[in-house]
């Protein structure tokens, strides 16, 4: 692109869609827009996806607990989610496709899609915040509507990363460098036009350079490639997970069950029944108990019959399962990766998208798990990798060390400290 029972809901928690719904007798707070003290008001603009929203909910809860008003800009499917965390829901009429099948097949063009969406949503955001300005805007996309709005209204802004951070925007990379995006010139020209439309004299390069000069990074520093080269202006807090609320769904393995494996492809691109069938076959006869969250695009009947030690559901309470898990087989989304490490569980990553491949590479480089290619995955390769990881004492030792670093980094409390410091300093 990330529920109240599980701060990470990668195709795993049905409860999150209903959690914390507002009493219908109570008016929505954003409809009246009462006068507010900007020094105690934070607005958040991120991609409208579980994997981008859920990692911030712990931070939202902590800010609200401290008496800071939080306005969260997102689409209506996530209204209950952000309101349950204590934020004011600010509706966003996004032009981005709701169905992954409608997205460009060439992922290099995705930034152009995001930029077009930002240009279309800026007028509504400006109208919403013109007379109710926050003291700080947390923004995820340096070229997004939130960041441009902050520049236009003169509101301090803070970059927040729920994924690997960058000190230089991808569009400013050397065109001859490995992995350079050929869409960069078109993107920069579009951003220049967007900034001009917004009445700003800042060019695209200056705007992007300023946006990425500092920020809040919700991963541990050692997970960040070249993390030691990021100065103190980048605050690495680890994942800002919220505690599970009272009444959150629980899960326990059946009596006599073997090691537990959690399997998920995340909240967006999970419509791959062949993957889940491959996993079920790989674990057959190993003595493991397997919990698969297959999402809402897989017909559970198509997976039948499953071995008795394999359970498949559209949604499962991810955090509750992680408390018992010995391994997570997943797509490589940063939210799932961080939540797994927070619980001290190794990862077997099967990535499909470039961002996921980068996370998978980092898991492998740090010895925190393994990675296998999605398109050529076989039950035999998966079975051998599972057994190798489970027996690898070094992997378990390094995962425990990363878990300890995550806990030391401070999570949601440290993240809220950084936001509050920026809010008060302007």
C-alpha positions as CSV (number, residue, x, y, z in Angstrom):
1,X,0.0,0.0,0.0
2,X,-2.7,-1.5,7.9
3,X,-8.5,-3.4,13.6
4,X,-8.6,-3.4,17.1
5,X,-8.0,-7.1,18.0
6,X,-4.8,-7.1,16.0
7,X,-2.9,-4.0,15.1
8,X,-1.9,-5.9,11.9
9,X,-4.8,-7.2,10.0
10,X,-3.3,-8.8,6.9
11,X,-6.3,-10.8,5.7
12,X,-6.6,-12.1,9.2
13,X,-9.1,-10.4,11.4
14,X,-12.8,-10.3,10.6
15,X,-13.5,-8.7,14.0
16,X,-11.6,-5.6,12.9
17,X,-14.3,-4.6,10.4
18,X,-16.8,-4.4,13.2
19,X,-14.7,-3.4,16.2
20,X,-15.4,-0.3,18.1
21,X,-18.3,0.9,16.0
22,X,-19.7,4.3,17.2
23,X,-23.0,4.4,19.0
24,X,-25.5,5.5,16.2
25,X,-27.0,8.0,18.6
26,X,-23.7,9.8,18.8
27,X,-22.9,12.3,16.0
28,X,-19.7,11.9,14.0
29,X,-17.2,14.3,15.4
30,X,-15.9,15.5,12.0
31,X,-19.3,16.7,10.9
32,X,-19.3,19.8,13.1
33,X,-15.6,20.6,13.0
34,X,-15.5,22.5,16.4
35,X,-12.8,25.0,17.1
36,X,-9.7,23.3,18.2
37,X,-6.3,24.1,19.7
38,X,-3.9,23.4,16.8
39,X,-1.1,22.7,19.2
40,X,-3.1,19.6,20.4
41,X,-4.3,18.5,17.0
42,X,-2.6,16.0,14.6
43,X,-3.9,14.9,11.2
44,X,-2.8,11.7,9.5
45,X,-2.8,11.0,5.8
46,X,-1.8,7.5,4.6
47,X,-2.8,5.0,1.9
48,X,-6.3,3.6,2.5
49,X,-5.2,0.0,3.1
50,X,-5.1,-2.2,6.2
51,X,-1.3,-2.6,5.8
52,X,-0.8,1.2,6.0
53,X,-3.4,2.1,8.6
54,X,-3.1,-0.7,11.1
55,X,0.6,-0.1,11.9
56,X,-0.4,3.5,13.0
57,X,-3.3,2.6,15.3
58,X,-1.2,2.0,18.3
59,X,0.3,5.5,17.8
60,X,-3.2,7.0,17.4
61,X,-4.4,5.4,20.6
62,X,-1.4,6.7,22.5
63,X,-1.8,10.2,21.2
64,X,-5.5,10.2,22.1
65,X,-4.6,8.9,25.6
66,X,-2.4,11.9,26.0
67,X,-5.2,14.3,25.2
68,X,-4.2,15.0,21.6
69,X,-6.9,15.2,19.0
70,X,-6.2,13.0,16.0
71,X,-8.0,13.4,12.6
72,X,-7.4,10.5,10.3
73,X,-8.0,11.0,6.6
74,X,-9.1,7.8,4.9
75,X,-11.8,6.1,2.9
76,X,-15.2,5.0,4.4
77,X,-14.3,1.3,4.7
78,X,-11.8,2.2,7.4
79,X,-14.0,4.7,9.3
80,X,-14.8,2.2,12.1
81,X,-11.2,1.2,12.4
82,X,-9.8,4.7,13.0
83,X,-12.7,5.7,15.2
84,X,-12.2,2.7,17.4
85,X,-8.6,3.9,17.9
86,X,-10.0,7.2,19.1
87,X,-9.4,9.3,15.9
88,X,-11.9,11.6,14.1
89,X,-12.7,10.0,10.7
90,X,-12.1,12.5,7.9
91,X,-13.7,11.0,4.7
92,X,-11.5,10.8,1.6
93,X,-13.0,10.2,-1.9
94,X,-10.1,8.3,-3.4
95,X,-9.9,7.5,-7.1
96,X,-7.7,4.5,-6.6
97,X,-9.2,1.1,-7.7
98,X,-10.8,-0.9,-4.9
99,X,-10.1,-4.2,-6.7
100,X,-6.4,-5.3,-7.1
101,X,-7.3,-6.7,-10.5
102,X,-7.9,-3.1,-11.7
103,X,-4.5,-1.8,-10.8
104,X,-1.8,-1.4,-13.4
105,X,0.1,-4.6,-14.2
106,X,3.3,-2.6,-14.6
107,X,4.0,-1.7,-11.0
108,X,6.5,1.0,-12.1
109,X,3.5,3.1,-13.0
110,X,1.8,2.9,-9.6
111,X,3.3,6.2,-8.4
112,X,1.6,8.0,-11.3
113,X,-1.7,6.5,-10.2
114,X,-1.1,7.8,-6.6
115,X,-0.1,11.2,-7.9
116,X,-3.3,11.5,-9.9
117,X,-5.3,10.5,-6.8
118,X,-3.5,13.2,-4.8
119,X,-4.4,15.9,-7.3
120,X,-8.0,14.9,-7.3
121,X,-8.4,14.7,-3.5
122,X,-6.5,17.9,-2.5
123,X,-9.4,20.4,-2.9
124,X,-11.6,18.4,-0.5
125,X,-8.8,18.1,2.1
126,X,-8.1,21.9,1.8
127,X,-11.8,22.7,2.4
128,X,-11.9,20.3,5.4
129,X,-8.8,21.7,7.1
130,X,-8.8,25.3,6.0
131,X,-10.6,26.5,9.2
132,X,-9.6,23.6,11.4
133,X,-5.9,23.4,10.9
134,X,-3.9,20.8,12.8
135,X,-0.6,21.6,14.4
136,X,1.1,18.8,12.6
137,X,0.4,16.6,9.6
138,X,1.7,13.0,9.5
139,X,2.1,12.0,5.9
140,X,3.2,8.8,4.3
141,X,3.6,9.9,0.7
142,X,5.9,12.9,0.2
143,X,4.1,13.6,-3.1
144,X,0.6,13.0,-1.6
145,X,-2.2,15.4,-1.0
146,X,-1.4,15.6,2.7
147,X,2.1,16.8,2.2
148,X,1.1,19.3,-0.5
149,X,-1.7,20.6,1.7
150,X,0.8,21.1,4.6
151,X,3.0,23.1,2.3
152,X,0.1,25.2,1.0
153,X,-1.4,26.0,4.4
154,X,2.0,26.4,6.2
155,X,1.4,23.4,8.5
156,X,4.4,21.5,9.9
157,X,4.6,18.0,8.4
158,X,6.3,14.9,9.5
159,X,7.1,11.9,7.2
160,X,6.1,8.5,8.7
161,X,7.3,5.2,7.3
162,X,5.6,2.0,8.0
163,X,8.1,0.3,5.7
164,X,11.7,0.8,4.8
165,X,12.7,4.4,4.9
166,X,14.6,6.4,2.2
167,X,16.7,9.5,2.4
168,X,16.4,10.2,-1.3
169,X,13.1,9.8,-3.2
170,X,13.1,7.0,-5.8
171,X,12.3,9.5,-8.6
172,X,15.6,11.4,-7.9
173,X,17.8,8.3,-8.4
174,X,20.4,8.2,-11.1
175,X,18.5,7.1,-14.3
176,X,21.4,4.8,-15.1
177,X,21.4,3.1,-11.7
178,X,20.1,-0.4,-11.2
179,X,16.4,-0.5,-10.6
180,X,15.8,3.1,-11.8
181,X,12.2,3.7,-12.7
182,X,11.7,4.9,-16.3
183,X,8.5,6.7,-15.2
184,X,10.6,9.1,-13.0
185,X,10.6,12.0,-15.6
186,X,6.8,11.7,-16.1
187,X,6.3,11.6,-12.3
188,X,8.5,14.6,-11.6
189,X,6.7,16.6,-14.4
190,X,3.4,15.7,-12.9
191,X,4.4,16.7,-9.4
192,X,5.7,20.0,-10.7
193,X,2.3,20.6,-12.3
194,X,0.6,19.6,-9.1
195,X,2.6,22.0,-6.9
196,X,2.0,24.8,-9.4
197,X,-1.8,24.1,-9.3
198,X,-1.6,24.3,-5.5
199,X,-0.1,27.8,-5.8
200,X,3.4,26.7,-4.5
201,X,6.6,27.9,-6.0
202,X,8.6,25.0,-4.8
203,X,9.7,22.5,-7.5
204,X,9.3,18.8,-7.3
205,X,12.9,18.1,-6.4
206,X,13.0,20.6,-3.6
207,X,9.6,19.4,-2.3
208,X,10.7,15.8,-2.2
209,X,14.1,16.6,-0.7
210,X,12.5,18.6,2.1
211,X,9.9,15.9,2.8
212,X,12.5,13.1,3.2
213,X,14.9,15.1,5.4
214,X,13.7,13.5,8.6
215,X,10.8,11.4,9.9
216,X,9.3,8.7,12.1
217,X,10.2,5.1,11.1
218,X,8.1,2.3,12.6
219,X,10.7,-0.4,12.2
220,X,13.8,-1.1,14.3
221,X,17.0,0.7,13.1
222,X,18.9,-2.6,12.4
223,X,16.2,-3.8,10.0
224,X,16.7,-0.6,7.9
225,X,19.4,-1.1,5.2
226,X,22.3,1.2,6.1
227,X,20.4,2.2,9.2
228,X,23.5,3.6,10.8
229,X,23.7,6.2,8.1
230,X,20.3,7.7,9.1
231,X,20.9,10.6,11.6
232,X,19.1,11.4,14.8
233,X,16.5,13.3,12.7
234,X,15.1,9.9,11.8
235,X,13.4,8.3,14.8
236,X,13.3,4.5,14.7
237,X,10.7,3.3,17.2
238,X,10.0,-0.2,16.0
239,X,6.3,-1.2,15.3
240,X,3.8,0.9,17.2
241,X,1.5,-1.9,18.1
242,X,-1.6,-1.3,20.2
243,X,-2.4,-3.8,23.0
244,X,-5.3,-6.1,22.3
245,X,-8.5,-4.6,23.7
246,X,-10.8,-6.5,26.1
247,X,-13.0,-8.9,24.3
248,X,-10.6,-9.4,21.4
249,X,-10.9,-12.8,19.7
250,X,-8.7,-15.5,21.2
251,X,-7.2,-18.6,19.7
252,X,-5.5,-21.6,21.1
253,X,-4.2,-24.7,19.4
254,X,-6.1,-27.9,19.9
255,X,-4.9,-30.3,22.6
256,X,-1.9,-32.3,21.5
257,X,-1.1,-30.1,18.5
258,X,2.4,-29.8,17.2
259,X,4.2,-26.5,16.3
260,X,1.9,-23.9,14.9
261,X,2.3,-22.1,11.5
262,X,0.4,-19.0,10.6
263,X,-0.2,-18.5,6.9
264,X,-1.4,-15.3,5.3
265,X,-1.0,-13.3,2.0
266,X,-2.1,-10.1,3.5
267,X,-5.2,-7.9,3.2
268,X,-5.1,-7.0,-0.5
269,X,-3.6,-9.5,-2.9
270,X,-4.7,-12.8,-1.3
271,X,-6.8,-14.3,-4.0
272,X,-4.5,-17.2,-4.8
273,X,-6.1,-20.6,-3.9
274,X,-3.2,-22.5,-5.5
275,X,-0.8,-21.0,-2.9
276,X,-2.9,-22.2,0.0
277,X,-3.3,-25.6,-1.5
278,X,0.4,-25.8,-1.9
279,X,1.0,-24.9,1.7
280,X,-1.5,-27.5,2.9
281,X,0.2,-30.2,0.9
282,X,3.7,-29.1,2.1
283,X,2.7,-29.4,5.8
284,X,0.9,-32.7,5.3
285,X,2.5,-35.4,7.5
286,X,4.9,-33.0,9.3
287,X,3.0,-32.9,12.6
288,X,2.4,-29.2,12.5
289,X,-0.9,-27.4,13.1
290,X,-1.5,-24.9,10.3
291,X,-3.8,-21.8,10.5
292,X,-4.5,-20.2,7.2
293,X,-6.1,-16.8,6.8
294,X,-7.1,-16.9,3.1
295,X,-9.0,-13.6,2.8
296,X,-12.3,-12.9,1.1
297,X,-11.2,-13.9,-2.5
298,X,-10.7,-17.6,-2.0
299,X,-13.6,-20.1,-1.9
300,X,-12.9,-22.2,1.2
301,X,-14.8,-25.1,-0.5
302,X,-12.2,-25.1,-3.3
303,X,-9.5,-26.0,-0.7
304,X,-11.4,-29.0,0.6
305,X,-10.7,-31.5,1.7
306,X,-7.9,-30.3,4.1
307,X,-5.9,-32.5,6.4
308,X,-7.3,-32.4,10.0
309,X,-4.2,-30.4,11.2
310,X,-4.9,-27.6,8.7
311,X,-7.6,-25.0,9.4
312,X,-8.5,-22.4,6.8
313,X,-10.7,-19.3,7.5
314,X,-11.4,-16.1,5.6
315,X,-10.2,-14.2,8.6
316,X,-8.3,-15.2,11.7
317,X,-7.1,-13.2,14.8
318,X,-3.5,-12.8,13.8
319,X,-2.1,-11.5,17.1
320,X,-3.8,-14.4,19.0
321,X,-2.4,-17.0,16.7
322,X,1.1,-15.4,16.8
323,X,1.2,-15.9,20.5
324,X,1.4,-19.6,19.8
325,X,3.2,-19.7,16.4
326,X,6.6,-21.2,15.7
327,X,6.6,-19.9,12.1
328,X,4.8,-17.4,9.8
329,X,4.5,-18.1,6.1
330,X,3.5,-14.8,4.5
331,X,3.7,-12.3,1.6
332,X,6.4,-10.1,3.1
333,X,4.3,-7.1,3.9
334,X,6.1,-4.9,6.5
335,X,3.1,-5.0,8.9
336,X,3.1,-8.8,9.1
337,X,6.9,-8.9,9.2
338,X,7.1,-6.6,12.1
339,X,4.3,-8.2,14.1
340,X,6.0,-11.6,13.6
341,X,9.3,-10.2,14.9
342,X,7.6,-8.5,17.8
343,X,6.3,-11.9,18.9
344,X,9.7,-13.5,18.3
345,X,8.5,-15.7,15.4
346,X,10.6,-16.5,12.3
347,X,9.3,-15.7,8.8
348,X,9.2,-17.7,5.6
349,X,8.5,-15.0,3.1
350,X,6.9,-15.7,-0.3
351,X,6.8,-12.2,-1.9
352,X,4.8,-11.0,-5.0
353,X,5.4,-7.3,-5.1
354,X,8.7,-5.3,-5.2
355,X,8.2,-3.8,-1.7
356,X,7.6,-7.3,-0.4
357,X,10.7,-8.6,-2.2
358,X,12.7,-5.9,-0.4
359,X,11.4,-7.0,2.9
360,X,12.1,-10.7,2.1
361,X,15.6,-9.8,1.1
362,X,16.1,-8.0,4.4
363,X,14.7,-11.0,6.4
364,X,17.1,-13.3,4.6
365,X,20.1,-10.9,5.0
366,X,19.6,-10.6,8.7
367,X,19.1,-14.4,9.2
368,X,15.5,-13.9,10.5
369,X,14.0,-16.5,8.3
370,X,14.0,-17.5,4.6
371,X,12.4,-16.5,1.3
372,X,11.0,-18.5,-1.6
373,X,9.8,-17.3,-5.0
374,X,6.0,-17.2,-5.3
375,X,5.6,-18.2,-8.9
376,X,7.8,-21.3,-8.7
377,X,6.8,-22.4,-5.2
378,X,6.4,-26.2,-4.8
379,X,5.3,-28.2,-1.8
380,X,8.6,-30.0,-1.6
381,X,10.6,-26.7,-1.5
382,X,8.3,-25.3,1.1
383,X,8.5,-28.4,3.2
384,X,12.3,-28.5,3.2
385,X,12.5,-24.8,4.1
386,X,10.0,-25.1,6.9
387,X,12.0,-28.0,8.5
388,X,15.3,-26.2,8.0
389,X,14.1,-23.0,9.7
390,X,12.5,-24.8,12.6
391,X,15.7,-26.7,13.3
392,X,18.0,-23.6,12.8
393,X,19.1,-22.4,16.3
394,X,20.9,-19.4,14.8
395,X,17.6,-18.2,13.2
396,X,15.8,-18.5,16.5
397,X,18.6,-16.7,18.3
398,X,18.7,-13.8,15.9
399,X,14.9,-13.5,15.9
400,X,15.0,-13.2,19.7
401,X,17.6,-10.5,19.5
402,X,15.5,-8.5,17.0
403,X,12.5,-9.0,19.3
404,X,14.5,-7.5,22.2
405,X,15.6,-4.6,20.0
406,X,12.0,-3.9,19.0
407,X,10.9,-3.8,22.7
408,X,13.8,-1.4,23.5
409,X,13.0,0.9,20.7
410,X,9.8,1.9,22.5
411,X,7.0,1.3,20.0
412,X,3.9,3.4,20.2
413,X,5.1,5.3,23.3
414,X,8.4,6.4,21.6
415,X,6.5,7.2,18.4
416,X,4.0,9.4,20.3
417,X,6.9,11.1,22.1
418,X,8.5,12.0,18.7
419,X,5.2,13.3,17.4
420,X,4.4,15.3,20.5
421,X,7.9,16.8,20.4
422,X,7.4,17.9,16.8
423,X,3.9,19.1,17.6
424,X,5.1,21.4,20.3
425,X,8.2,22.6,18.5
426,X,6.3,23.5,15.3
